[in-house]
């Protein structure tokens, strides 16, 4: 009997290769998450509370609509 059977060597090499690939993918995933975190930190803040640009535009549109309704009420117009 040989010291190392070819099947055992192939299985060990495959396992080591799988571990290396899994480790590389994990490092890549962590790097991608770190990049996205930095992007979120650099995103401009337009409104109090720290909402991003899209949320700020929605809130501004909502406030304009409320002002329009209040002005209509003040002038006696039914909506």
N, CA, C and O atoms as CSV, one atom per row, in Angstrom:
chain,resi,resn,atom,element,x,y,z
A,1,UNK,N,N,0.829,-1.177,0.000
A,1,UNK,CA,C,0.000,0.000,0.000
A,1,UNK,C,C,0.879,1.247,0.000
A,1,UNK,O,O,1.856,1.336,0.743
A,2,UNK,N,N,0.519,2.189,-0.832
A,2,UNK,CA,C,1.297,3.422,-0.938
A,2,UNK,C,C,1.094,4.281,0.304
A,2,UNK,O,O,0.137,4.101,1.056
A,3,UNK,N,N,2.006,5.208,0.498
A,3,UNK,CA,C,1.891,6.085,1.659
A,3,UNK,C,C,0.713,7.033,1.514
A,3,UNK,O,O,-0.046,7.226,2.464
A,4,UNK,N,N,0.546,7.635,0.325
A,4,UNK,CA,C,-0.589,8.509,0.061
A,4,UNK,C,C,-1.311,7.998,-1.179
A,4,UNK,O,O,-0.724,7.907,-2.257
A,5,UNK,N,N,-2.540,7.677,-1.025
A,5,UNK,CA,C,-3.313,7.231,-2.178
A,5,UNK,C,C,-3.674,8.449,-3.028
A,5,UNK,O,O,-3.871,9.541,-2.493
A,6,UNK,N,N,-3.761,8.272,-4.336
A,6,UNK,CA,C,-4.076,9.422,-5.204
A,6,UNK,C,C,-5.430,10.064,-4.876
A,6,UNK,O,O,-5.579,11.281,-4.983
A,7,UNK,N,N,-6.401,9.264,-4.485
A,7,UNK,CA,C,-7.709,9.833,-4.146
A,7,UNK,C,C,-7.616,10.711,-2.910
A,7,UNK,O,O,-8.259,11.759,-2.846
A,8,UNK,N,N,-6.835,10.305,-1.941
A,8,UNK,CA,C,-6.678,11.084,-0.719
A,8,UNK,C,C,-5.970,12.405,-1.024
A,8,UNK,O,O,-6.338,13.446,-0.481
A,9,UNK,N,N,-4.963,12.367,-1.885
A,9,UNK,CA,C,-4.242,13.575,-2.267
A,9,UNK,C,C,-5.170,14.517,-3.021
A,9,UNK,O,O,-5.178,15.721,-2.766
A,10,UNK,N,N,-5.952,13.973,-3.946
A,10,UNK,CA,C,-6.894,14.804,-4.701
A,10,UNK,C,C,-7.941,15.427,-3.779
A,10,UNK,O,O,-8.272,16.603,-3.928
A,11,UNK,N,N,-8.456,14.662,-2.841
A,11,UNK,CA,C,-9.460,15.178,-1.910
A,11,UNK,C,C,-8.875,16.284,-1.037
A,11,UNK,O,O,-9.523,17.306,-0.814
A,12,UNK,N,N,-7.664,16.087,-0.545
A,12,UNK,CA,C,-7.022,17.094,0.296
A,12,UNK,C,C,-6.745,18.370,-0.504
A,12,UNK,O,O,-6.962,19.477,-0.011
A,13,UNK,N,N,-6.269,18.210,-1.728
A,13,UNK,CA,C,-5.989,19.378,-2.566
A,13,UNK,C,C,-7.279,20.124,-2.890
A,13,UNK,O,O,-7.300,21.355,-2.885
A,14,UNK,N,N,-8.344,19.398,-3.169
A,14,UNK,CA,C,-9.630,20.036,-3.452
A,14,UNK,C,C,-10.146,20.790,-2.234
A,14,UNK,O,O,-10.664,21.899,-2.362
A,15,UNK,N,N,-10.009,20.201,-1.071
A,15,UNK,CA,C,-10.460,20.852,0.158
A,15,UNK,C,C,-9.657,22.123,0.424
A,15,UNK,O,O,-10.223,23.153,0.791
A,16,UNK,N,N,-8.360,22.050,0.243
A,16,UNK,CA,C,-7.519,23.237,0.443
A,16,UNK,C,C,-7.878,24.318,-0.579
A,16,UNK,O,O,-7.946,25.498,-0.235
A,17,UNK,N,N,-8.104,23.920,-1.824
A,17,UNK,CA,C,-8.506,24.881,-2.853
A,17,UNK,C,C,-9.832,25.538,-2.526
A,17,UNK,O,O,-9.998,26.742,-2.719
A,18,UNK,N,N,-10.773,24.753,-2.035
A,18,UNK,CA,C,-12.076,25.288,-1.650
A,18,UNK,C,C,-11.949,26.285,-0.499
A,18,UNK,O,O,-12.621,27.316,-0.487
A,19,UNK,N,N,-11.098,25.980,0.449
A,19,UNK,CA,C,-10.884,26.882,1.592
A,19,UNK,C,C,-10.266,28.193,1.114
A,19,UNK,O,O,-10.659,29.266,1.572
A,20,UNK,N,N,-9.298,28.113,0.195
A,20,UNK,CA,C,-8.647,29.330,-0.330
A,20,UNK,C,C,-9.663,30.193,-1.079
A,20,UNK,O,O,-9.698,31.410,-0.896
A,21,UNK,N,N,-10.486,29.570,-1.915
A,21,UNK,CA,C,-11.494,30.316,-2.677
A,21,UNK,C,C,-12.513,30.944,-1.730
A,21,UNK,O,O,-12.887,32.103,-1.909
A,22,UNK,N,N,-12.969,30.191,-0.720
A,22,UNK,CA,C,-13.941,30.720,0.242
A,22,UNK,C,C,-13.351,31.916,1.000
A,22,UNK,O,O,-14.039,32.911,1.228
A,23,UNK,N,N,-12.092,31.814,1.382
A,23,UNK,CA,C,-11.435,32.908,2.093
A,23,UNK,C,C,-11.332,34.150,1.200
A,23,UNK,O,O,-11.579,35.268,1.654
A,24,UNK,N,N,-10.965,33.947,-0.074
A,24,UNK,CA,C,-10.856,35.077,-1.001
A,24,UNK,C,C,-12.217,35.733,-1.216
A,24,UNK,O,O,-12.310,36.960,-1.257
A,25,UNK,N,N,-13.266,34.935,-1.354
A,25,UNK,CA,C,-14.612,35.499,-1.524
A,25,UNK,C,C,-15.054,36.263,-0.279
A,25,UNK,O,O,-15.686,37.313,-0.386
A,26,UNK,N,N,-14.727,35.745,0.885
A,26,UNK,CA,C,-15.085,36.427,2.126
A,26,UNK,C,C,-14.384,37.780,2.232
A,26,UNK,O,O,-14.996,38.773,2.625
A,27,UNK,N,N,-13.107,37.812,1.882
A,27,UNK,CA,C,-12.371,39.080,1.926
A,27,UNK,C,C,-12.951,40.075,0.921
A,27,UNK,O,O,-13.062,41.266,1.214
A,28,UNK,N,N,-13.317,39.586,-0.256
A,28,UNK,CA,C,-13.929,40.453,-1.256
A,28,UNK,C,C,-15.256,41.012,-0.785
A,28,UNK,O,O,-15.542,42.191,-0.991
A,29,UNK,N,N,-16.069,40.179,-0.156
A,29,UNK,CA,C,-17.370,40.607,0.377
A,29,UNK,C,C,-17.177,41.670,1.447
A,29,UNK,O,O,-17.893,42.671,1.463
A,30,UNK,N,N,-16.210,41.462,2.345
A,30,UNK,CA,C,-15.959,42.442,3.399
A,30,UNK,C,C,-15.485,43.767,2.800
A,30,UNK,O,O,-15.871,44.838,3.270
A,31,UNK,N,N,-14.653,43.695,1.771
A,31,UNK,CA,C,-14.193,44.911,1.107
A,31,UNK,C,C,-15.340,45.647,0.435
A,31,UNK,O,O,-15.404,46.876,0.483
A,32,UNK,N,N,-16.248,44.904,-0.192
A,32,UNK,CA,C,-17.394,45.524,-0.849
A,32,UNK,C,C,-18.294,46.202,0.184
A,32,UNK,O,O,-18.767,47.316,-0.040
A,33,UNK,N,N,-18.529,45.532,1.312
A,33,UNK,CA,C,-19.346,46.132,2.371
A,33,UNK,C,C,-18.693,47.401,2.918
A,33,UNK,O,O,-19.374,48.389,3.188
A,34,UNK,N,N,-17.377,47.367,3.080
A,34,UNK,CA,C,-16.668,48.553,3.566
A,34,UNK,C,C,-16.791,49.708,2.564
A,34,UNK,O,O,-16.979,50.859,2.957
A,35,UNK,N,N,-16.684,49.394,1.278
A,35,UNK,CA,C,-16.839,50.411,0.236
A,35,UNK,C,C,-18.232,51.029,0.284
A,35,UNK,O,O,-18.364,52.252,0.225
A,36,UNK,N,N,-19.262,50.211,0.391
A,36,UNK,CA,C,-20.639,50.718,0.457
A,36,UNK,C,C,-20.847,51.555,1.717
A,36,UNK,O,O,-21.555,52.562,1.683
A,37,UNK,N,N,-20.238,51.149,2.821
A,37,UNK,CA,C,-20.358,51.920,4.061
A,37,UNK,C,C,-19.751,53.302,3.882
A,37,UNK,O,O,-20.327,54.298,4.320
A,38,UNK,N,N,-18.578,53.368,3.235
A,38,UNK,CA,C,-17.949,54.674,2.977
A,38,UNK,C,C,-18.798,55.528,2.051
A,38,UNK,O,O,-18.895,56.740,2.242
A,39,UNK,N,N,-19.420,54.905,1.042
A,39,UNK,CA,C,-20.292,55.650,0.136
A,39,UNK,C,C,-21.481,56.238,0.887
A,39,UNK,O,O,-21.874,57.376,0.633
A,40,UNK,N,N,-22.048,55.478,1.800
A,40,UNK,CA,C,-23.182,55.973,2.580
A,40,UNK,C,C,-22.767,57.115,3.498
A,40,UNK,O,O,-23.523,58.067,3.693
A,41,UNK,N,N,-21.569,57.020,4.058
A,41,UNK,CA,C,-21.092,58.086,4.944
A,41,UNK,C,C,-20.824,59.377,4.174
A,41,UNK,O,O,-20.988,60.466,4.723
A,42,UNK,N,N,-20.410,59.269,2.898
A,42,UNK,CA,C,-20.105,60.450,2.095
A,42,UNK,C,C,-21.338,61.044,1.418
A,42,UNK,O,O,-21.269,62.147,0.874
A,43,UNK,N,N,-22.465,60.331,1.443
A,43,UNK,CA,C,-23.676,60.801,0.761
A,43,UNK,C,C,-24.122,62.133,1.367
A,43,UNK,O,O,-24.093,62.301,2.587
A,44,UNK,N,N,-24.533,63.073,0.523
A,44,UNK,CA,C,-24.967,64.376,1.044
A,44,UNK,C,C,-26.228,64.245,1.885
A,44,UNK,O,O,-27.122,63.453,1.585
A,45,UNK,N,N,-26.274,65.033,2.929
A,45,UNK,CA,C,-27.445,65.056,3.812
A,45,UNK,C,C,-28.164,66.379,3.585
A,45,UNK,O,O,-27.559,67.442,3.720
A,46,UNK,N,N,-29.443,66.325,3.244
A,46,UNK,CA,C,-30.165,67.559,2.939
A,46,UNK,C,C,-31.119,67.986,4.036
A,46,UNK,O,O,-31.420,69.172,4.167
A,47,UNK,N,N,-31.597,67.038,4.825
A,47,UNK,CA,C,-32.591,67.392,5.833
A,47,UNK,C,C,-32.138,66.938,7.207
A,47,UNK,O,O,-31.295,66.054,7.356
A,48,UNK,N,N,-32.719,67.562,8.181
A,48,UNK,CA,C,-32.415,67.200,9.551
A,48,UNK,C,C,-32.835,65.759,9.782
A,48,UNK,O,O,-33.886,65.337,9.301
A,49,UNK,N,N,-32.041,65.011,10.502
A,49,UNK,CA,C,-32.347,63.611,10.732
A,49,UNK,C,C,-31.488,62.712,9.876
A,49,UNK,O,O,-31.479,61.499,10.084
A,50,UNK,N,N,-30.761,63.269,8.913
A,50,UNK,CA,C,-29.798,62.507,8.158
A,50,UNK,C,C,-30.336,61.700,6.998
A,50,UNK,O,O,-29.675,60.754,6.569
A,51,UNK,N,N,-31.495,62.023,6.472
A,51,UNK,CA,C,-32.011,61.292,5.314
A,51,UNK,C,C,-31.228,61.704,4.070
A,51,UNK,O,O,-30.688,62.808,4.003
A,52,UNK,N,N,-31.174,60.823,3.105
A,52,UNK,CA,C,-30.430,61.089,1.885
A,52,UNK,C,C,-31.178,62.002,0.932
A,52,UNK,O,O,-32.245,62.516,1.267
A,53,UNK,N,N,-30.628,62.204,-0.244
A,53,UNK,CA,C,-31.148,63.134,-1.237
A,53,UNK,C,C,-32.580,62.800,-1.656
A,53,UNK,O,O,-33.436,63.683,-1.707
A,54,UNK,N,N,-32.837,61.526,-1.957
A,54,UNK,CA,C,-34.174,61.129,-2.404
A,54,UNK,C,C,-35.236,61.392,-1.358
A,54,UNK,O,O,-36.310,61.907,-1.666
A,55,UNK,N,N,-34.933,61.036,-0.118
A,55,UNK,CA,C,-35.890,61.263,0.966
A,55,UNK,C,C,-36.102,62.754,1.199
A,55,UNK,O,O,-37.209,63.181,1.528
A,56,UNK,N,N,-35.048,63.546,1.030
A,56,UNK,CA,C,-35.171,64.989,1.217
A,56,UNK,C,C,-36.100,65.596,0.170
A,56,UNK,O,O,-36.909,66.469,0.485
A,57,UNK,N,N,-35.985,65.135,-1.073
A,57,UNK,CA,C,-36.862,65.651,-2.134
A,57,UNK,C,C,-38.315,65.282,-1.867
A,57,UNK,O,O,-39.213,66.094,-2.091
A,58,UNK,N,N,-38.550,64.078,-1.395
A,58,UNK,CA,C,-39.918,63.660,-1.080
A,58,UNK,C,C,-40.475,64.512,0.056
A,58,UNK,O,O,-41.628,64.942,0.014
A,59,UNK,N,N,-39.642,64.751,1.075
A,59,UNK,CA,C,-40.112,65.545,2.209
A,59,UNK,C,C,-40.386,66.993,1.797
A,59,UNK,O,O,-41.355,67.592,2.263
A,60,UNK,N,N,-39.553,67.553,0.937
A,60,UNK,CA,C,-39.766,68.926,0.460
A,60,UNK,C,C,-41.054,69.017,-0.350
A,60,UNK,O,O,-41.819,69.970,-0.203
A,61,UNK,N,N,-41.295,68.019,-1.211
A,61,UNK,CA,C,-42.539,68.001,-1.995
A,61,UNK,C,C,-43.748,67.900,-1.072
A,61,UNK,O,O,-44.769,68.544,-1.311
A,62,UNK,N,N,-43.636,67.098,-0.024
A,62,UNK,CA,C,-44.730,66.960,0.939
A,62,UNK,C,C,-44.989,68.286,1.662
A,62,UNK,O,O,-46.138,68.679,1.862
A,63,UNK,N,N,-43.916,68.963,2.048
A,63,UNK,CA,C,-44.072,70.252,2.729
A,63,UNK,C,C,-44.704,71.297,1.805
A,63,UNK,O,O,-45.535,72.092,2.245
A,64,UNK,N,N,-44.311,71.297,0.528
A,64,UNK,CA,C,-44.922,72.240,-0.421
A,64,UNK,C,C,-46.413,71.967,-0.573
A,64,UNK,O,O,-47.208,72.903,-0.655
A,65,UNK,N,N,-46.795,70.717,-0.611
A,65,UNK,CA,C,-48.210,70.351,-0.719
A,65,UNK,C,C,-48.981,70.812,0.522
A,65,UNK,O,O,-50.097,71.320,0.410
A,66,UNK,N,N,-48.390,70.636,1.686
A,66,UNK,CA,C,-49.049,71.094,2.918
A,66,UNK,C,C,-49.221,72.611,2.918
A,66,UNK,O,O,-50.271,73.123,3.305
A,67,UNK,N,N,-48.188,73.325,2.483
A,67,UNK,CA,C,-48.271,74.790,2.418
A,67,UNK,C,C,-49.379,75.213,1.459
A,67,UNK,O,O,-50.148,76.126,1.762
A,68,UNK,N,N,-49.466,74.556,0.309
A,68,UNK,CA,C,-50.510,74.874,-0.667
A,68,UNK,C,C,-51.895,74.668,-0.057
A,68,UNK,O,O,-52.786,75.493,-0.254
A,69,UNK,N,N,-52.079,73.582,0.677
A,69,UNK,CA,C,-53.376,73.319,1.314
A,69,UNK,C,C,-53.684,74.355,2.386
A,69,UNK,O,O,-54.819,74.822,2.492
A,70,UNK,N,N,-52.678,74.719,3.181
A,70,UNK,CA,C,-52.896,75.729,4.222
A,70,UNK,C,C,-53.230,77.090,3.609
A,70,UNK,O,O,-54.080,77.812,4.131
A,71,UNK,N,N,-52.570,77.442,2.510
A,71,UNK,CA,C,-52.877,78.709,1.846
A,71,UNK,C,C,-54.309,78.680,1.287
A,71,UNK,O,O,-55.013,79.688,1.334
A,72,UNK,N,N,-54.733,77.533,0.762
A,72,UNK,CA,C,-56.096,77.420,0.249
A,72,UNK,C,C,-57.109,77.560,1.384
A,72,UNK,O,O,-58.137,78.218,1.226
A,73,UNK,N,N,-56.819,76.943,2.520
A,73,UNK,CA,C,-57.716,77.061,3.685
A,73,UNK,C,C,-57.772,78.510,4.151
A,73,UNK,O,O,-58.847,79.017,4.472
A,74,UNK,N,N,-56.609,79.189,4.191
A,74,UNK,CA,C,-56.559,80.564,4.648
A,74,UNK,C,C,-57.324,81.499,3.730
A,74,UNK,O,O,-57.895,82.488,4.190
A,75,UNK,N,N,-57.343,81.201,2.441
A,75,UNK,CA,C,-58.073,82.074,1.502
A,75,UNK,C,C,-59.545,81.669,1.377
A,75,UNK,O,O,-60.301,82.319,0.655
A,76,UNK,N,N,-59.953,80.615,2.063
A,76,UNK,CA,C,-61.348,80.215,2.077
A,76,UNK,C,C,-61.754,79.326,0.910
A,76,UNK,O,O,-62.947,79.203,0.633
A,77,UNK,N,N,-60.821,78.713,0.228
A,77,UNK,CA,C,-61.124,77.849,-0.906
A,77,UNK,C,C,-61.238,76.409,-0.413
A,77,UNK,O,O,-60.391,75.946,0.351
A,78,UNK,N,N,-62.298,75.688,-0.854
A,78,UNK,CA,C,-62.431,74.283,-0.519
A,78,UNK,C,C,-61.593,73.457,-1.486
A,78,UNK,O,O,-61.563,73.723,-2.688
A,79,UNK,N,N,-60.917,72.457,-0.945
A,79,UNK,CA,C,-60.109,71.580,-1.811
A,79,UNK,C,C,-60.876,70.357,-2.202
A,79,UNK,O,O,-60.357,69.508,-2.927
